[in-house]
Amino acid sequence: MATPSRFADLLRQEIAGLVEEKDSKNTQSATKTALFTLKAFCGEKYPDKGQNFDEISKEELNELLVDFYPNARKKPEKTTRRQH
């Protein structure tokens, strides 16, 4: 009788799926929100610079983040009129 193997025999597709899903849904959502906020900051503060973060150098990104972190604020809440 063969003993069960301690190690799984995953296919490459299964491994790729695990890698894609390595971050929890909350982490993915937080990352998406943070990138959206950073892009909004850059659009407001530096409209002449593009928002293509895939082509930005590490040094430029570092300078943007140094400016972004101390200046970021919560989004103002919209006020609604109460109905009486």
C-alpha positions in Angstrom: 0.0 0.0 0.0 1.5 3.3 -1.1 1.7 6.1 1.6 0.2 9.4 0.7 2.7 12.0 -0.4 3.4 14.9 1.8 3.7 17.2 -1.2 1.0 18.1 -3.7 1.4 17.7 -7.4 0.0 21.0 -8.7 -0.1 22.0 -12.3 1.4 25.2 -13.5 -2.1 26.7 -14.0 -3.0 25.9 -10.4 0.3 27.5 -9.2 -0.4 30.6 -11.3 -3.9 30.9 -9.8 -2.4 30.8 -6.3 0.0 33.5 -7.1 -2.7 35.7 -8.6 -4.8 35.3 -5.5 -2.0 35.7 -3.0 -3.3 39.0 -1.8 -6.7 39.1 0.1 -9.6 40.9 -1.5 -9.2 43.6 1.2 -5.6 44.2 0.3 -6.5 44.4 -3.4 -9.3 46.9 -2.6 -7.0 49.0 -0.4 -4.3 49.1 -3.1 -6.8 50.1 -5.8 -8.1 52.9 -3.5 -4.6 54.1 -2.7 -3.6 54.2 -6.3 -6.8 56.1 -7.2 -6.1 58.7 -4.5 -2.4 59.1 -5.5 -3.5 59.7 -9.2 -6.1 62.2 -8.0 -3.4 64.0 -6.0 -1.0 64.1 -9.0 -3.8 65.3 -11.3 -4.6 68.2 -8.9 -1.0 69.1 -7.8 0.9 68.3 -11.0 -1.6 68.5 -14.0 1.3 69.0 -16.5 2.9 65.7 -15.5 1.1 62.6 -16.8 -0.3 60.0 -14.5 1.3 57.0 -16.2 2.9 55.3 -13.2 4.2 52.4 -15.3 6.7 54.8 -16.9 7.7 56.9 -13.9 11.2 56.4 -12.5 11.7 55.3 -8.9 13.2 58.6 -8.0 10.2 60.5 -9.4 7.8 58.2 -7.6 9.7 58.7 -4.4 9.5 62.5 -4.7 5.7 62.2 -5.4 5.2 60.0 -2.3 7.3 62.4 -0.2 4.9 65.2 -1.2 1.8 63.0 -1.1 1.9 61.5 2.4 2.0 64.7 4.5 -0.5 66.4 2.2 -3.2 63.7 1.8 -6.4 64.3 3.6 -9.7 62.3 3.9 -12.1 63.1 1.1 -14.6 65.7 2.3 -17.9 64.2 3.1 -20.9 65.4 1.1 -23.5 67.1 3.3 -27.1 66.3 2.6 -30.1 68.3 3.7 -32.3 66.7 6.3 -35.9 66.4 5.3 -38.3 67.4 8.1 
